[in-house]
Structure formats: C-alpha cells, structure tokens
C-alpha cells in the first residue's frame, strides 16, 4: 500500500498543478464575445423610416448605409449595390414559394476598411461608418434594390450587363444582405 499511496499522492499533485494552470489560463485569457458586423440601412433622415418606395424613373432615391465592425480584427468590406427584377411563384409540386430572378443589374461598389470596435452595451450607441448613398434608376417597374456585403474581394462588373444568371451565387456568397422594394413609374 506504500507504493499505492505514493502513486495516488503523485497523481493528486499533478491534478492540482493542472487545475491551477487551467485557472490561471482562464483568468489571464481575455474573453472574446460574439463576432459580428452591423450592416444597416436608414432612411434619408437618419432613422429606420422614410425609405424611398414609390418613385418616378430617374428620380433620386437616398438612403444611409452603415457599418460597424465587431469581428475582433480589421476587416476589408465591399458593399455591392444591385437592382433585381424578381417574382415569387407558388410551386404546386413542392408546395413552396419559388423566387425567380429575371434580371440583375450592377449599380455600384463601395470598399471600406474598418478596425474592430468593442460592443459597449453600457454606453450610447455610436456610428463607426455611414455613407449617404443616392441612386437614380431609369428603369420602370417593381424592383428589389439589394445591398450585398462581402468580406472577400469581389469582381468588377459592367453596369450595362444583365447578371441574372449569377444572382443565386451572389446572394449565397454575400456575408450580409439588405434590400428595399422600389416601385418606379
């Protein structure tokens, strides 16, 4: 039993050392919260209201695009703005709604690099990056004006070309997506 007592004492000592090292690691290591990016649209007055909806073709539509980086690392963002012509139809076979993309036109691209900022829940919210964005659409009809956020480099697109064939891929690869529904007369 002397060997057993010695073995158990050694095992207990090792367990205590491991517990102390683990406790020190937990105390010293900074706590990382949830990683996320704030991506938002505001109406022209700076509020979540008053978005452009019913316009005359060629009339200016203005929104405020906003970003805040809480990813715990510097981020390079690209915001692509697209005009989409889509419809939703009910599929009687699958008994689900299906979105059909008929057209997708590239309007603009904005690149932004932001350092990470902490989330300060005890303090008033502050703006990290905002941009007044104005667009005049000359087409007539009902459209989805999409703002796609990417965290990886994106391609260059031609404003004259219809990219309907890559709509699903673009939407799937976007880090975040915001949109407005516009009716243009």
N, C-alpha and C positions, 0 to 999 in steps of 0.2 A: 504493500500500500504506500510505501515511501516514494516509489517511482511514480505511482498514480497521483499522489499529492503534488509532487514536483511538476509533473506534466500538466495537471489542472491549473497550478499556480502560473505556469508559463503561458498557457492558453488564456487565462484570465488577464494577465498583464498585457498580452498582445491585444486582446479585445478592448481593454481600457485605452491603450495607446491609439488604436484605430478610432474609437469613439471620440477621443479628444481631438485628433486630427480632423475628423469629419465635422465636429462642432466649430473648430477654428475656420475651416473652409466655408461653412455656411455663414458665419459671422462676417468674414472678410470679403467674400464674393458679392459684388453689387447685384441687386435684384433687377432683372430685366422684365419689364411688363410686356403687354401685348404690342406687337409691331403692326403699325398700320399707317395709311396715308389718308388724310382728309382730302376729299375731292368733292367740290360743291359748285352749284350754280345759284346765283342770286339774280333777282330782277334788277332793272336799272337803278332803282332807289336804294339798293344795298340790302334789301330784305328778301325773304323767301316768298315773295309775292310780286305780282305785276309783270310776270314773264310775258314776252311777246307771244301772241297766239294767232290772231286774225290780222293778216297784213295784205297790202296791195303788192303785187310783184314789183320788185325793185326798191321797196320801202326798207329803210334801215331797221334792223332788229338788234337790240343791245342787251347783253347780259354781262354779269360779272362772273368770271371763272376764278375759283380759289383753290389753293393747295396748301397743305401743311404736312411736313414730313415728321413722322413719329416712328421711323423704321430703325432707329439706333445706329444709323450710318448715313453718310452723304449719299444722296440719290440724284440721278440724272433722269428727269421725266421728259416725255414727249406727249403733248396733247394734240391729237388729230381731230379735226372737225370735218364731219361728213354729212351730206344731205342724202337721205334714203327715201325711196318710194317703195313702200311695202304694204301688203294687205295680209289679213289673217282670215283663213278659211277653215271651216269645220270639216274634218275628215271623218266621214261616216264609217269607214272601215276600222280605223284605230280609235274612233270616238274621242279625238283630241283636236285642239286647235293647231293649225299649222301656219307658220309665218312664211310668206312668200316675198322674197326680195326681188323687185323688178328693176330697180336702178339704184346705184350708189355712186355719188359724185364727191370727189375730194374737194374741200374748200380751203383748208388752211392747216398749218402745223406750227406749234409753239414749243420751243425747248426751254426747260427750266432746270437749274441745278440748285438743290436746297440742302443745307445742313440739317441734321436731325435736331428737333426741339423736344424738350420734355413735355409731357402732359401735366399741366398744373391745374388739377381739379379744384384746388382751394382758392385760385385766383381767377379774375375775369378772363374770358377767352380773348386771345389776341390774334390778329391776322399775321400769317407768315408771308404769303404771296397771294396777290389778287391782280387781275387784269380786266379792265373794261374791254369787252370784245363786241364789235359791231360787224354785222354781215348784211348785205343786201342781196336777196335771192330773186332772180329774174324769172324763174320758172313758175308756172301756175299749177295748183293742185294741193293735195294734202301730203305733208312730208314729216319725216322724223329727222330732226336736227340732232345728230349724235356727236358727243364729245367723248373720245376714247383716250384713256390714259395708258401709256406704256412706260415700262421701266427699262426697256432694252431698246437699242437703236432701231429706227424704223426706216422704211424705204422712202424714196422720193416719188411723188405721184403727180400726174398731169391733171390739171383742173378740167380739161375738155373731155377726158375719157370716162366711160361708164365702167365701174369696177364691180358690178353686181355679182360676178362670178366668185369674188373673194370675200363677200360680205360675211358669211358664216365664219370663215377663218379669222377675219379681222376682229369680229366680236368675241370669238373664243380666245384669241391671244391677248386681248386687252386686259390690263391689270384692273381697271375700273371703267365703268361706262355710265354716262349721264345723257339724258336726251330731253328735248322739248318737242311737242307736236305743234306743227305750224300749218295753218290753212292760208294759202296765198291765192288771191283773186286777180 
